[in-house]
Amino acid sequence: MKVNTLTSHQQEKYFSNLVQELHKDYSKYKVTQIQTRRFEINDYHRILDSLLEEGKEIFNVKKIGSSFKGRDIKLIKFGEGKIKILMWSQMHGDESTASLALLDLINLLKKRKDLSDELKSKISLFIIPILNPDGASEFERRNYQEIDINRDALRLQTPEGRILKKVRDEIQPDFTFNLHDQYANNSVGRTGSPAAIALLSPAYDYDRNINEVRERAIKVCVEIKDIIEKFYPSVVARYDDEFEPRAFGDNFQKWGSSTILIESGGYFNDFEKQEIRKMNFLALAGSIYSIANQLYQKKSTDAYFEIPENQRLFFDLLVKNVTVKKDSIEYIVDIGINYSEKYDSLRGKYIKVYTITDIGDLSTFYGFDTLDAKNLKFEFGEVYEEILNEFKQIENLDLKFLIQNGYTTIIYQGNFDKIKEDSLLDEMISTTKSPIRESKKLLGHSANFILKDENGKVHYAVINGRVYEPNKIH
Ligand SMILES: [Zn+2]
């Protein structure tokens, strides 16, 4: 049976099966050479170029300009259909999730001939992967001029912004997809679920009116939510729709292209955002199919406004009901802990450094991990007195004994070859002497502390934001 001759009911059934298949068979389409948020931009382009070369019958590629530092920016075109769709990723250089999902989408179109045959007569899909290659090469938000490209839609002082504007003006797309990452600590309203994906059909004026252009994007957002939540219940939030007159999405909406913003956030145990990459893949592949066949038109605008709002309510670790002491007076607080990434030159890589970012009544917040420390007392972890430089000095340390005696941190400035990544020893090691000088303020302190009962027995040690029970350490 030819897909083109299906009735609308059959088409929906076909679509539903397609989404199920894409989810089930994702590993067939995932481009596995890159599976980390940080990657070399040259590696990305090498992999992309080889995919495009293999799929040269269906893809057209051209250079459409250069970044401030002269890096190529490419436009990929697929299909000859009437409905025009433009997608771009990584206009913020440290927001790479969708760039990887675009590789998977290109791979899908290359591999699934039945699908690409159908789509290519209905849509023209234009993709700009990594709009901000200078920022991407440093894994920084802004471009080389230190300008946020997404606040440059009117002034157009960045070459990258000018390229995006020019492409839109020339193509006059019906739909545009603006692909970003947001903080991993956002939640889906007060549901207690992390906002792995936040969606927005941007406003085109301060009153946030809804015209036909914006409404089409709203319906596509609902389509995306329904696709993702088939497999990942309650992970989609609605992004704040305050009008930003300098942003591209808001202006594209104003200029007549229905615009969908997809923000990749956080998910459980998904630091490299590979699960969220898959959600992006499903969202993008599903959307283009839905747009090609106008299926999204059946979605309701109300369903969009029923999506819970994106709220910053997650901590990486939330320790509840812990007893702390100041000037010998005890009281109860919750402790919120988040990580940031920092380059560690001795380890030769980025590491996660966990810090106490809030204390007090945090009962309205959630944690990717939570620990109830009822009846337990907080004590700052001790730093092992000696600074160690040789592996043989640390390999035989009795970590369990150290933790039971209140130590959480070892300063080591030697070789890391034999230290297992993310092991307890690895987490205990600081390569800088700074912990010695840390103040005894909780806020801003590294997340290294122990939790004792009233008899002084250590129940838990929090070491660089991870929870350990001394009994379970061998
Ligand atoms: Zn962004």
Residues whose N, C-alpha, C, O or C-beta is under 5 A from the ligand:
A	BS01	ZN	H92 E95 H180 D181
